[in-house]
Amino acid sequence: MNEDNLEYVWYASFGSNLCEERFLCYIKGGRPPGSQKTETGCRDQSLPLQIRSVQLDFPLYFSHHSDRWGGGVAFIGTTKSSVAGTLARMYLITKSQFADVVKQENGGSVLEINFDHIVEKGSEVVQETRYGNILYAGKYDDYPIFTFTHFLDMDEKDFTVPSKSYLTMLISGYKEAYAMSDAQIAEYLVHKPGVESNYHTKELLQIIKDV
């Protein structure tokens, strides 16, 4: 890895930031579509160098309650799974931008991130908040991939039903980032903890069709 590569990282999103327009509000500032909150943006408002789809080797689930979305929101477990990957979208941004995104996702608290330490350990809880656990998810084109999730693993959590509006936002991201049929998206979601037993395939297909 050359010295220039050390200043950039991939941020992989499996939640609302699957949608490029929404994510860019965390870079440039502004109010994402459908949100009541105006994001502050990053100190460096340069656009991502690249945007790519990626599958993370961690299981997706829905938990907690978001007043913004009216139900559970997306998290991933911290134990890798060979059978339950998570669809994500990753943005090549600077380390300082990644730190600013993490800050905005965790209530504005200033966080210290030791990227080399996280690569070595695999993950590190930088704050005991919903998205205060930073995970290392491998490399792509010599740049490290990072994401963040809850500081507790999924076996310590209760699952929560996501709202139709939240699922609509995720589905918009899948359609934007992946060449998936409606049936494939429904099959992907229907067995995820929080969705399973709360939405049937037919209901998911109707939500997907309306996106």
FIKOLZA-1660 file (N, C-alpha, C; in steps of 0.1 Angstrom, whole numbers, plus 5000, padded with zeros to 4 digits):
% residues 211
   i   px   py   pz ch aa at
   1 5008 4988 5000  A  M  N
   1 5000 5000 5000  A  M CA
   1 5009 5012 5000  A  M  C
   2 5006 5022 4991  A  N  N
   2 5014 5034 4991  A  N CA
   2 5010 5044 5001  A  N  C
   3 5017 5055 5003  A  E  N
   3 5014 5064 5013  A  E CA
   3 5001 5072 5011  A  E  C
   4 4998 5074 4998  A  D  N
   4 4985 5081 4995  A  D CA
   4 4973 5073 4999  A  D  C
   5 4974 5059 4997  A  N  N
   5 4963 5051 5001  A  N CA
   5 4960 5051 5016  A  N  C
   6 4970 5054 5024  A  L  N
   6 4968 5054 5038  A  L CA
   6 4959 5065 5043  A  L  C
   7 4956 5075 5035  A  E  N
   7 4948 5086 5039  A  E CA
   7 4933 5084 5035  A  E  C
   8 4930 5073 5028  A  Y  N
   8 4917 5070 5023  A  Y CA
   8 4912 5057 5029  A  Y  C
   9 4899 5056 5031  A  V  N
   9 4893 5044 5036  A  V CA
   9 4880 5042 5029  A  V  C
  10 4875 5030 5028  A  W  N
  10 4861 5028 5023  A  W CA
  10 4852 5028 5035  A  W  C
  11 4842 5036 5034  A  Y  N
  11 4831 5035 5044  A  Y CA
  11 4820 5027 5038  A  Y  C
  12 4816 5016 5044  A  A  N
  12 4806 5007 5039  A  A CA
  12 4793 5009 5047  A  A  C
  13 4782 5012 5040  A  S  N
  13 4769 5014 5047  A  S CA
  13 4759 5003 5043  A  S  C
  14 4752 4998 5053  A  F  N
  14 4742 4988 5051  A  F CA
  14 4728 4994 5055  A  F  C
  15 4727 5006 5058  A  G  N
  15 4715 5012 5063  A  G CA
  15 4711 5024 5054  A  G  C
  16 4707 5035 5060  A  S  N
  16 4701 5046 5052  A  S CA
  16 4711 5052 5042  A  S  C
  17 4724 5051 5045  A  N  N
  17 4734 5057 5036  A  N CA
  17 4737 5048 5024  A  N  C
  18 4729 5037 5022  A  L  N
  18 4730 5030 5009  A  L CA
  18 4726 5040 4998  A  L  C
  19 4717 5050 5001  A  C  N
  19 4713 5059 4991  A  C CA
  19 4723 5071 4990  A  C  C
  20 4729 5072 4978  A  E  N
  20 4739 5082 4976  A  E CA
  20 4735 5096 4980  A  E  C
  21 4724 5100 4976  A  E  N
  21 4719 5114 4979  A  E CA
  21 4719 5116 4995  A  E  C
  22 4714 5106 5001  A  R  N
  22 4713 5107 5016  A  R CA
  22 4727 5108 5022  A  R  C
  23 4736 5099 5018  A  F  N
  23 4749 5099 5023  A  F CA
  23 4756 5112 5021  A  F  C
  24 4755 5118 5010  A  L  N
  24 4762 5130 5007  A  L CA
  24 4758 5142 5016  A  L  C
  25 4747 5141 5023  A  C  N
  25 4743 5151 5033  A  C CA
  25 4753 5150 5045  A  C  C
  26 4758 5138 5047  A  Y  N
  26 4768 5137 5058  A  Y CA
  26 4782 5142 5054  A  Y  C
  27 4784 5144 5041  A  I  N
  27 4796 5150 5036  A  I CA
  27 4795 5165 5034  A  I  C
  28 4784 5169 5028  A  K  N
  28 4783 5183 5024  A  K CA
  28 4774 5191 5034  A  K  C
  29 4767 5183 5043  A  G  N
  29 4757 5190 5051  A  G CA
  29 4743 5191 5044  A  G  C
  30 4733 5193 5052  A  G  N
  30 4720 5194 5046  A  G CA
  30 4710 5184 5052  A  G  C
  31 4698 5185 5048  A  R  N
  31 4687 5176 5053  A  R CA
  31 4684 5165 5043  A  R  C
  32 4686 5152 5047  A  P  N
  32 4684 5141 5038  A  P CA
  32 4669 5140 5034  A  P  C
  33 4665 5135 5023  A  P  N
  33 4651 5133 5019  A  P CA
  33 4644 5125 5030  A  P  C
  34 4632 5130 5034  A  G  N
  34 4624 5123 5044  A  G CA
  34 4629 5125 5058  A  G  C
  35 4639 5132 5061  A  S  N
  35 4644 5134 5074  A  S CA
  35 4640 5148 5080  A  S  C
  36 4639 5149 5093  A  Q  N
  36 4636 5162 5099  A  Q CA
  36 4649 5168 5105  A  Q  C
  37 4660 5161 5103  A  K  N
  37 4673 5165 5109  A  K CA
  37 4682 5170 5098  A  K  C
  38 4688 5182 5100  A  T  N
  38 4698 5187 5091  A  T CA
  38 4712 5183 5096  A  T  C
  39 4719 5176 5087  A  E  N
  39 4733 5172 5091  A  E CA
  39 4743 5183 5089  A  E  C
  40 4753 5182 5098  A  T  N
  40 4763 5193 5098  A  T CA
  40 4773 5191 5086  A  T  C
  41 4775 5179 5082  A  G  N
  41 4785 5177 5071  A  G CA
  41 4799 5175 5077  A  G  C
  42 4809 5172 5068  A  C  N
  42 4822 5170 5072  A  C CA
  42 4830 5183 5071  A  C  C
  43 4841 5183 5078  A  R  N
  43 4851 5195 5077  A  R CA
  43 4856 5195 5063  A  R  C
  44 4859 5184 5057  A  D  N
  44 4863 5183 5043  A  D CA
  44 4851 5178 5035  A  D  C
  45 4846 5187 5027  A  Q  N
  45 4834 5183 5019  A  Q CA
  45 4836 5178 5005  A  Q  C
  46 4848 5173 5003  A  S  N
  46 4852 5167 4990  A  S CA
  46 4843 5154 4988  A  S  C
  47 4839 5153 4976  A  L  N
  47 4830 5141 4972  A  L CA
  47 4838 5128 4973  A  L  C
  48 4832 5117 4975  A  P  N
  48 4839 5104 4975  A  P CA
  48 4846 5102 4962  A  P  C
  49 4858 5096 4963  A  L  N
  49 4866 5093 4950  A  L CA
  49 4859 5082 4942  A  L  C
  50 4853 5072 4949  A  Q  N
  50 4846 5061 4942  A  Q CA
  50 4834 5056 4950  A  Q  C
  51 4825 5050 4944  A  I  N
  51 4813 5044 4950  A  I CA
  51 4811 5030 4945  A  I  C
  52 4810 5020 4953  A  R  N
  52 4809 5006 4948  A  R CA
  52 4799 4999 4958  A  R  C
  53 4793 4988 4952  A  S  N
  53 4785 4979 4960  A  S CA
  53 4795 4969 4966  A  S  C
  54 4791 4963 4978  A  V  N
  54 4799 4954 4985  A  V CA
  54 4790 4945 4993  A  V  C
  55 4794 4933 4996  A  Q  N
  55 4787 4924 5005  A  Q CA
  55 4796 4922 5017  A  Q  C
  56 4791 4925 5029  A  L  N
  56 4798 4924 5041  A  L CA
  56 4795 4910 5047  A  L  C
  57 4806 4904 5053  A  D  N
  57 4804 4890 5059  A  D CA
  57 4799 4891 5073  A  D  C
  58 4789 4899 5075  A  F  N
  58 4783 4900 5089  A  F CA
  58 4768 4900 5087  A  F  C
  59 4761 4894 5096  A  P  N
  59 4746 4893 5095  A  P CA
  59 4739 4906 5098  A  P  C
  60 4729 4909 5090  A  L  N
  60 4720 4921 5091  A  L CA
  60 4708 4917 5101  A  L  C
  61 4705 4927 5109  A  Y  N
  61 4693 4926 5118  A  Y CA
  61 4688 4940 5121  A  Y  C
  62 4675 4940 5127  A  F  N
  62 4669 4953 5130  A  F CA
  62 4666 4953 5145  A  F  C
  63 4669 4965 5151  A  S  N
  63 4668 4966 5165  A  S CA
  63 4666 4980 5169  A  S  C
  64 4663 4983 5182  A  H  N
  64 4661 4996 5188  A  H CA
  64 4648 5002 5182  A  H  C
  65 4646 5015 5185  A  H  N
  65 4634 5022 5179  A  H CA
  65 4639 5036 5175  A  H  C
  66 4637 5039 5163  A  S  N
  66 4641 5052 5158  A  S CA
  66 4628 5061 5157  A  S  C
  67 4628 5072 5164  A  D  N
  67 4617 5082 5163  A  D CA
  67 4616 5087 5149  A  D  C
  68 4627 5089 5143  A  R  N
  68 4628 5094 5129  A  R CA
  68 4620 5084 5119  A  R  C
  69 4622 5071 5121  A  W  N
  69 4617 5061 5112  A  W CA
  69 4605 5054 5117  A  W  C
  70 4602 5055 5130  A  G  N
  70 4591 5048 5136  A  G CA
  70 4592 5034 5138  A  G  C
  71 4604 5029 5140  A  G  N
  71 4606 5014 5142  A  G CA
  71 4620 5011 5143  A  G  C
  72 4623 4998 5141  A  G  N
  72 4637 4993 5142  A  G CA
  72 4646 4998 5130  A  G  C
  73 4659 4999 5133  A  V  N
  73 4668 5003 5122  A  V CA
  73 4679 4992 5121  A  V  C
  74 4687 4993 5110  A  A  N
  74 4696 4983 5106  A  A CA
  74 4709 4983 5115  A  A  C
  75 4713 4971 5118  A  F  N
  75 4726 4969 5125  A  F CA
  75 4732 4956 5118  A  F  C
  76 4745 4954 5121  A  I  N
  76 4751 4941 5117  A  I CA
  76 4757 4935 5129  A  I  C
  77 4757 4922 5130  A  G  N
  77 4764 4915 5141  A  G CA
  77 4779 4916 5139  A  G  C
  78 4786 4914 5150  A  T  N
  78 4801 4916 5149  A  T CA
  78 4808 4903 5147  A  T  C
  79 4801 4892 5146  A  T  N
  79 4807 4879 5143  A  T CA
  79 4805 4876 5128  A  T  C
  80 4816 4873 5121  A  K  N
  80 4814 4870 5107  A  K CA
  80 4806 4858 5104  A  K  C
  81 4799 4858 5093  A  S  N
  81 4790 4847 5089  A  S CA
  81 4793 4844 5075  A  S  C
  82 4794 4831 5072  A  S  N
  82 4797 4826 5058  A  S CA
  82 4784 4824 5051  A  S  C
  83 4773 4825 5058  A  V  N
  83 4760 4822 5051  A  V CA
  83 4750 4834 5052  A  V  C
  84 4753 4844 5059  A  A  N
  84 4743 4855 5061  A  A CA
  84 4750 4868 5059  A  A  C
  85 4754 4870 5046  A  G  N
  85 4761 4883 5043  A  G CA
  85 4751 4895 5042  A  G  C
  86 4756 4907 5042  A  T  N
  86 4748 4919 5042  A  T CA
  86 4752 4927 5030  A  T  C
  87 4741 4931 5023  A  L  N
  87 4743 4940 5011  A  L CA
  87 4747 4954 5016  A  L  C
  88 4757 4960 5010  A  A  N
  88 4761 4973 5015  A  A CA
  88 4766 4981 5003  A  A  C
  89 4769 4994 5005  A  R  N
  89 4774 5002 4995  A  R CA
  89 4786 5010 5001  A  R  C
  90 4797 5011 4994  A  M  N
  90 4808 5017 5001  A  M CA
  90 4813 5029 4993  A  M  C
  91 4818 5039 5001  A  Y  N
  91 4823 5052 4996  A  Y CA
  91 4837 5054 5000  A  Y  C
  92 4846 5057 4990  A  L  N
  92 4860 5060 4993  A  L CA
  92 4862 5074 4997  A  L  C
  93 4864 5076 5010  A  I  N
  93 4865 5089 5016  A  I CA
  93 4878 5090 5024  A  I  C
  94 4881 5102 5029  A  T  N
  94 4893 5103 5037  A  T CA
  94 4890 5098 5051  A  T  C
  95 4901 5096 5059  A  K  N
  95 4900 5091 5073  A  K CA
  95 4892 5102 5081  A  K  C
  96 4895 5115 5079  A  S  N
  96 4889 5125 5086  A  S CA
  96 4874 5126 5083  A  S  C
  97 4870 5124 5070  A  Q  N
  97 4856 5123 5067  A  Q CA
  97 4849 5112 5073  A  Q  C
  98 4856 5100 5074  A  F  N
  98 4850 5088 5080  A  F CA
  98 4847 5092 5095  A  F  C
  99 4857 5098 5102  A  A  N
  99 4855 5102 5116  A  A CA
  99 4844 5111 5117  A  A  C
 100 4842 5121 5108  A  D  N
 100 4831 5130 5109  A  D CA
 100 4818 5123 5107  A  D  C
 101 4817 5113 5098  A  V  N
 101 4805 5106 5096  A  V CA
 101 4801 5098 5108  A  V  C
 102 4811 5092 5114  A  V  N
 102 4808 5084 5127  A  V CA
 102 4803 5094 5137  A  V  C
 103 4809 5106 5138  A  K  N
 103 4805 5116 5148  A  K CA
 103 4791 5119 5146  A  K  C
 104 4787 5122 5134  A  Q  N
 104 4773 5126 5131  A  Q CA
 104 4763 5115 5134  A  Q  C
 105 4767 5102 5132  A  E  N
 105 4758 5091 5134  A  E CA
 105 4758 5088 5149  A  E  C
 106 4766 5094 5157  A  N  N
 106 4766 5091 5172  A  N CA
 106 4763 5104 5180  A  N  C
 107 4755 5112 5175  A  G  N
 107 4750 5123 5183  A  G CA
 107 4760 5135 5184  A  G  C
 108 4770 5135 5176  A  G  N
 108 4779 5147 5175  A  G CA
 108 4791 5146 5185  A  G  C
 109 4793 5135 5191  A  S  N
 109 4804 5134 5200  A  S CA
 109 4817 5132 5193  A  S  C
 110 4827 5139 5197  A  V  N
 110 4841 5138 5191  A  V CA
 110 4847 5124 5195  A  V  C
 111 4851 5117 5185  A  L  N
 111 4856 5103 5187  A  L CA
 111 4870 5102 5182  A  L  C
 112 4878 5095 5189  A  E  N
 112 4892 5092 5185  A  E CA
 112 4892 5078 5178  A  E  C
 113 4897 5077 5166  A  I  N
 113 4897 5065 5158  A  I CA
 113 4911 5061 5155  A  I  C
 114 4915 5050 5160  A  N  N
 114 4929 5044 5156  A  N CA
 114 4927 5034 5146  A  N  C
 115 4928 5037 5133  A  F  N
 115 4925 5028 5122  A  F CA
 115 4934 5016 5122  A  F  C
 116 4946 5018 5125  A  D  N
 116 4956 5006 5125  A  D CA
 116 4952 4997 5136  A  D  C
 117 4948 5002 5147  A  H  N
 117 4944 4993 5158  A  H CA
 117 4932 4985 5155  A  H  C
 118 4922 4991 5148  A  I  N
 118 4910 4985 5145  A  I CA
 118 4913 4974 5134  A  I  C
 119 4921 4977 5125  A  V  N
 119 4925 4966 5115  A  V CA
 119 4931 4954 5122  A  V  C
 120 4940 4957 5132  A  E  N
 120 4946 4946 5139  A  E CA
 120 4936 4938 5148  A  E  C
 121 4927 4945 5154  A  K  N
 121 4918 4938 5163  A  K CA
 121 4905 4933 5156  A  K  C
 122 4902 4939 5145  A  G  N
 122 4889 4935 5138  A  G CA
 122 4878 4944 5141  A  G  C
 123 4878 4950 5153  A  S  N
 123 4867 4959 5157  A  S CA
 123 4871 4967 5170  A  S  C
 124 4865 4978 5172  A  E  N
 124 4868 4985 5185  A  E CA
 124 4856 4994 5188  A  E  C
 125 4851 4993 5201  A  V  N
 125 4841 5002 5206  A  V CA
 125 4847 5015 5209  A  V  C
 126 4844 5025 5202  A  V  N
 126 4850 5039 5205  A  V CA
 126 4840 5047 5213  A  V  C
 127 4828 5042 5214  A  Q  N
 127 4817 5048 5223  A  Q CA
 127 4806 5038 5224  A  Q  C
 128 4800 5038 5236  A  E  N
 128 4789 5028 5239  A  E CA
 128 4776 5034 5234  A  E  C
 129 4775 5035 5221  A  T  N
 129 4763 5041 5215  A  T CA
 129 4758 5032 5204  A  T  C
 130 4747 5035 5198  A  R  N
 130 4741 5027 5188  A  R CA
 130 4751 5023 5176  A  R  C
 131 4759 5033 5172  A  Y  N
 131 4768 5030 5161  A  Y CA
 131 4782 5033 5166  A  Y  C
 132 4785 5029 5178  A  G  N
 132 4799 5033 5183  A  G CA
 132 4809 5022 5182  A  G  C
 133 4806 5011 5175  A  N  N
 133 4815 5000 5173  A  N CA
 133 4820 5000 5159  A  N  C
 134 4832 5002 5157  A  I  N
 134 4838 5003 5143  A  I CA
 134 4844 4990 5139  A  I  C
 135 4840 4984 5128  A  L  N
 135 4844 4971 5123  A  L CA
 135 4853 4973 5111  A  L  C
 136 4863 4965 5110  A  Y  N
 136 4872 4963 5098  A  Y CA
 136 4866 4952 5090  A  Y  C
 137 4863 4954 5077  A  A  N
 137 4857 4944 5069  A  A CA
 137 4865 4940 5057  A  A  C
 138 4878 4941 5058  A  G  N
 138 4887 4937 5047  A  G CA
 138 4892 4949 5039  A  G  C
 139 4897 4945 5027  A  K  N
 139 4902 4955 5018  A  K CA
 139 4896 4954 5004  A  K  C
 140 4897 4965 4997  A  Y  N
 140 4893 4965 4983  A  Y CA
 140 4902 4975 4976  A  Y  C
 141 4909 4971 4965  A  D  N
 141 4919 4980 4958  A  D CA
 141 4929 4986 4968  A  D  C
 142 4933 4978 4978  A  D  N
 142 4943 4982 4987  A  D CA
 142 4939 4992 4998  A  D  C
 143 4926 4996 4997  A  Y  N
 143 4921 5005 5008  A  Y CA
 143 4913 4997 5018  A  Y  C
 144 4915 4999 5031  A  P  N
 144 4907 4992 5041  A  P CA
 144 4892 4996 5041  A  P  C
 145 4884 4986 5044  A  I  N
 145 4869 4989 5045  A  I CA
 145 4865 4989 5059  A  I  C
 146 4858 5000 5063  A  F  N
 146 4853 5001 5077  A  F CA
 146 4838 5003 5077  A  F  C
 147 4831 4999 5087  A  T  N
 147 4817 5002 5089  A  T CA
 147 4815 5004 5104  A  T  C
 148 4803 5006 5108  A  F  N
 148 4801 5007 5123  A  F CA
 148 4787 5002 5126  A  F  C
 149 4786 4997 5138  A  T  N
 149 4773 4991 5143  A  T CA
 149 4772 4993 5158  A  T  C
 150 4763 4986 5164  A  H  N
 150 4760 4987 5179  A  H CA
 150 4772 4982 5187  A  H  C
 151 4774 4987 5198  A  F  N
 151 4785 4983 5207  A  F CA
 151 4783 4969 5213  A  F  C
 152 4770 4965 5213  A  L  N
 152 4767 4951 5217  A  L CA
 152 4765 4942 5205  A  L  C
 153 4769 4929 5206  A  D  N
 153 4766 4920 5195  A  D CA
 153 4752 4916 5195  A  D  C
 154 4747 4911 5184  A  M  N
 154 4733 4908 5181  A  M CA
 154 4727 4898 5191  A  M  C
 155 4735 4889 5196  A  D  N
 155 4730 4879 5206  A  D CA
 155 4727 4885 5219  A  D  C
 156 4730 4898 5221  A  E  N
 156 4727 4906 5233  A  E CA
 156 4716 4916 5231  A  E  C
 157 4709 4915 5219  A  K  N
 157 4700 4925 5216  A  K CA
 157 4686 4919 5214  A  K  C
 158 4675 4927 5216  A  D  N
 158 4662 4924 5211  A  D CA
 158 4660 4929 5197  A  D  C
 159 4653 4922 5189  A  F  N
 159 4650 4926 5176  A  F CA
 159 4637 4934 5175  A  F  C
 160 4637 4944 5166  A  T  N
 160 4626 4953 5165  A  T CA
 160 4621 4954 5151  A  T  C
 161 4608 4955 5149  A  V  N
 161 4602 4955 5135  A  V CA
 161 4605 4969 5129  A  V  C
 162 4611 4969 5117  A  P  N
 162 4614 4981 5110  A  P CA
 162 4601 4986 5103  A  P  C
 163 4599 4999 5103  A  S  N
 163 4587 5005 5096  A  S CA
 163 4587 5003 5081  A  S  C
 164 4576 5005 5075  A  K  N
 164 4575 5004 5060  A  K CA
 164 4583 5015 5054  A  K  C
 165 4583 5027 5060  A  S  N
 165 4591 5038 5055  A  S CA
 165 4606 5035 5055  A  S  C
 166 4611 5029 5066  A  Y  N
 166 4625 5025 5067  A  Y CA
 166 4628 5015 5057  A  Y  C
 167 4620 5005 5055  A  L  N
 167 4623 4994 5045  A  L CA
 167 4622 5000 5031  A  L  C
 168 4614 5010 5029  A  T  N
 168 4613 5017 5016  A  T CA
 168 4626 5024 5013  A  T  C
 169 4632 5030 5023  A  M  N
 169 4645 5037 5021  A  M CA
 169 4656 5027 5018  A  M  C
 170 4656 5015 5025  A  L  N
 170 4666 5005 5022  A  L CA
 170 4665 4999 5008  A  L  C
 171 4652 4997 5005  A  I  N
 171 4649 4991 4992  A  I CA
 171 4654 5001 4981  A  I  C
 172 4652 5014 4983  A  S  N
 172 4656 5024 4973  A  S CA
 172 4672 5022 4971  A  S  C
 173 4679 5020 4982  A  G  N
 173 4693 5018 4982  A  G CA
 173 4697 5006 4974  A  G  C
 174 4690 4995 4977  A  Y  N
 174 4693 4982 4970  A  Y CA
 174 4691 4984 4955  A  Y  C
 175 4680 4991 4951  A  K  N
 175 4677 4993 4937  A  K CA
 175 4687 5002 4930  A  K  C
 176 4692 5011 4938  A  E  N
 176 4702 5021 4933  A  E CA
 176 4716 5014 4931  A  E  C
 177 4719 5005 4940  A  A  N
 177 4733 4999 4940  A  A CA
 177 4734 4986 4934  A  A  C
 178 4723 4978 4932  A  Y  N
 178 4723 4965 4928  A  Y CA
 178 4713 4962 4916  A  Y  C
 179 4717 4953 4908  A  A  N
 179 4707 4949 4897  A  A CA
 179 4700 4937 4903  A  A  C
 180 4690 4939 4911  A  M  N
 180 4682 4929 4918  A  M CA
 180 4668 4930 4913  A  M  C
 181 4661 4918 4912  A  S  N
 181 4647 4918 4909  A  S CA
 181 4639 4921 4922  A  S  C
 182 4627 4924 4921  A  D  N
 182 4618 4926 4933  A  D CA
 182 4618 4913 4941  A  D  C
 183 4617 4901 4935  A  A  N
 183 4617 4889 4942  A  A CA
 183 4630 4886 4950  A  A  C
 184 4641 4890 4944  A  Q  N
 184 4654 4888 4950  A  Q CA
 184 4655 4897 4963  A  Q  C
 185 4651 4909 4962  A  I  N
 185 4651 4919 4973  A  I CA
 185 4642 4913 4984  A  I  C
 186 4630 4908 4981  A  A  N
 186 4621 4903 4991  A  A CA
 186 4627 4891 4998  A  A  C
 187 4633 4882 4990  A  E  N
 187 4639 4870 4996  A  E CA
 187 4651 4874 5005  A  E  C
 188 4658 4884 5001  A  Y  N
 188 4670 4889 5010  A  Y CA
 188 4665 4894 5023  A  Y  C
 189 4654 4901 5023  A  L  N
 189 4649 4908 5036  A  L CA
 189 4640 4899 5044  A  L  C
 190 4633 4889 5039  A  V  N
 190 4622 4883 5046  A  V CA
 190 4627 4875 5058  A  V  C
 191 4639 4870 5058  A  H  N
 191 4644 4862 5069  A  H CA
 191 4653 4869 5079  A  H  C
 192 4654 4882 5077  A  K  N
 192 4663 4890 5086  A  K CA
 192 4656 4892 5099  A  K  C
 193 4663 4890 5110  A  P  N
 193 4657 4893 5124  A  P CA
 193 4651 4907 5125  A  P  C
 194 4639 4907 5129  A  G  N
 194 4632 4920 5129  A  G CA
 194 4621 4921 5118  A  G  C
 195 4625 4915 5106  A  V  N
 195 4616 4914 5095  A  V CA
 195 4609 4901 5095  A  V  C
 196 4616 4890 5098  A  E  N
 196 4611 4877 5098  A  E CA
 196 4599 4876 5108  A  E  C
 197 4588 4870 5103  A  S  N
 197 4576 4868 5111  A  S CA
 197 4567 4881 5113  A  S  C
 198 4573 4892 5108  A  N  N
 198 4565 4904 5109  A  N CA
 198 4561 4909 5095  A  N  C
 199 4568 4905 5085  A  Y  N
 199 4564 4908 5071  A  Y CA
 199 4565 4895 5063  A  Y  C
 200 4554 4893 5056  A  H  N
 200 4554 4882 5047  A  H CA
 200 4560 4886 5033  A  H  C
 201 4564 4876 5025  A  T  N
 201 4570 4879 5012  A  T CA
 201 4560 4888 5004  A  T  C
 202 4547 4884 5004  A  K  N
 202 4538 4892 4996  A  K CA
 202 4537 4906 5000  A  K  C
 203 4538 4909 5013  A  E  N
 203 4537 4923 5017  A  E CA
 203 4550 4930 5014  A  E  C
 204 4562 4923 5015  A  L  N
 204 4574 4930 5011  A  L CA
 204 4574 4933 4996  A  L  C
 205 4569 4924 4988  A  L  N
 205 4568 4926 4973  A  L CA
 205 4560 4938 4970  A  L  C
 206 4549 4941 4977  A  Q  N
 206 4541 4952 4975  A  Q CA
 206 4549 4965 4978  A  Q  C
 207 4556 4965 4990  A  I  N
 207 4565 4976 4993  A  I CA
 207 4575 4979 4983  A  I  C
 208 4582 4968 4978  A  I  N
 208 4592 4970 4968  A  I CA
 208 4586 4975 4955  A  I  C
 209 4575 4970 4951  A  K  N
 209 4569 4975 4939  A  K CA
 209 4566 4990 4939  A  K  C
 210 4562 4995 4951  A  D  N
 210 4558 5009 4952  A  D CA
 210 4570 5019 4953  A  D  C
 211 4583 5013 4954  A  V  N
 211 4595 5022 4955  A  V CA
 211 4598 5027 4941  A  V  C
% end
